[in-house]
Amino acid sequence: MSRVYNFSAGPACLPEWVLKKASEEMLDAHGSGMSVMEMSHRSKAFEDILHTCKDRLRRLMSIPEDYEILFIQGGGSMQFIMTAINLLKHSADIINTGQWTKKAIAQQKKLGKVNVIASSQDDNFTYIPKITKEDLTPDSDYLYICENNTIYGTKYKELPVHDGKLLVADLSSCILSEPTDVSKYDLIFAGAQKNMGSAGVTVVIIKKALLQENDQIPDMLNYKTYADNDSMYNTPPTYTIYIVGLVLEWIEEQIGGLEEMEKITHKRAKMLYDYIDSSKLYSNPVNKEDRSYTNIPFVTGDPELDKKFVKEATEAGLVNLKGHRSVGGMRASLYNAMPIEGVEALIKFMRKFEEENIGEN
Ligand SMILES: *Cc1c(COP(=O)(O)O)cnc(C)c1O
């Protein structure tokens, strides 16, 4: 068996420590004589797993006591809908920074009035638009952003002004890559399959004051239902929550917390950007100050050569480097589980490919 370096944007690579631990516990988890998959979600054994996971997340991210942590199914995409169902009364301000905000805009429009107050679509989403207080709509209920744009490789390095309005943020592809000051947000959501675990659960961190009785909202779409029932109103995705718990344990005990994680995040990204910027063959189209640390698109400028790159990289054990169809070229996703050696191997391959192909370009 030989493992590849997997640069997928999601579902993405997981720490080997997590996979090994899960395999060790596959047949008999925590002395229960069964797999976590086989446990009743009402059992003490599973409740321990859920609570340990939640407590770890609260500790790691320093989540204040006036925020609730919820585990919800339906992916990040369900949160495009749930955020609006729960919070949109007059209108929603959204900053359009790519595919994932476009989808949120389309869904929220079905539920109320949406104001797209800024957009970087004019330059194929290669930058984060700046806004001022005046751009906010007087009657809007919240400002919605996607903090890290997985497809285009941009990231907010500073949060936009929201002037007392609620701030709702999609952190699907950057959560746990760095410390987050949760108190600056009112609602954070993140699908687990990028940087937090396997597919099937979305973590929502919501200010408790926003959990309101509302007869108009079906129970399964109301955040309060999840808060009141410890995320177990119905059967939660038990195994996925268990995997998230292992990833959190790995960050806390093997890496040493989010400050340490951030150092690795920055190191990985700097290595690849420095190489791309020094190269004659590759380029990254993103405005330098808005560059993502976790998703790095790059192109050779020749679609045929890009194809050849992806093919030869795959043969060399560097997989899932094909860029999203809306951007083309390549994309390397450098999430928490990508070891530094994986980035070194990628750069070594890129250098060799450049030497072999620069003459032809
Ligand atoms: C992947 C992704 C989503 C969509 O997640 P699903 O779980 O597939 O619904 C939403 N937002 C961002 C930033 C993403 O990267």
PDBQT file of the ligand as one rigid body, heavy atoms in Angstrom, charges set to zero:
ROOT
HETATM    1  C1  LIG A 401     -17.616  23.113  -0.337  1.00  0.00    +0.000 C 
HETATM    2  C2  LIG A 401     -18.169  24.399   0.093  1.00  0.00    +0.000 A 
HETATM    3  C3  LIG A 401     -19.549  24.590   0.296  1.00  0.00    +0.000 A 
HETATM    4  C4  LIG A 401     -20.579  23.549  -0.018  1.00  0.00    +0.000 C 
HETATM    5  O1  LIG A 401     -20.531  22.515   0.854  1.00  0.00    +0.000 OA
HETATM    6  P1  LIG A 401     -21.482  21.238   0.716  1.00  0.00    +0.000 P 
HETATM    7  O2  LIG A 401     -21.202  20.535   1.985  1.00  0.00    +0.000 OA
HETATM    8  O3  LIG A 401     -21.070  20.486  -0.508  1.00  0.00    +0.000 OA
HETATM    9  O4  LIG A 401     -22.883  21.711   0.631  1.00  0.00    +0.000 OA
HETATM   10  C5  LIG A 401     -19.964  25.813   0.763  1.00  0.00    +0.000 A 
HETATM   11  N1  LIG A 401     -19.090  26.798   1.017  1.00  0.00    +0.000 NA
HETATM   12  C6  LIG A 401     -17.764  26.654   0.829  1.00  0.00    +0.000 A 
HETATM   13  C7  LIG A 401     -16.839  27.776   1.131  1.00  0.00    +0.000 C 
HETATM   14  C8  LIG A 401     -17.262  25.446   0.363  1.00  0.00    +0.000 A 
HETATM   15  O5  LIG A 401     -15.937  25.304   0.169  1.00  0.00    +0.000 OA
ENDROOT
TORSDOF 0
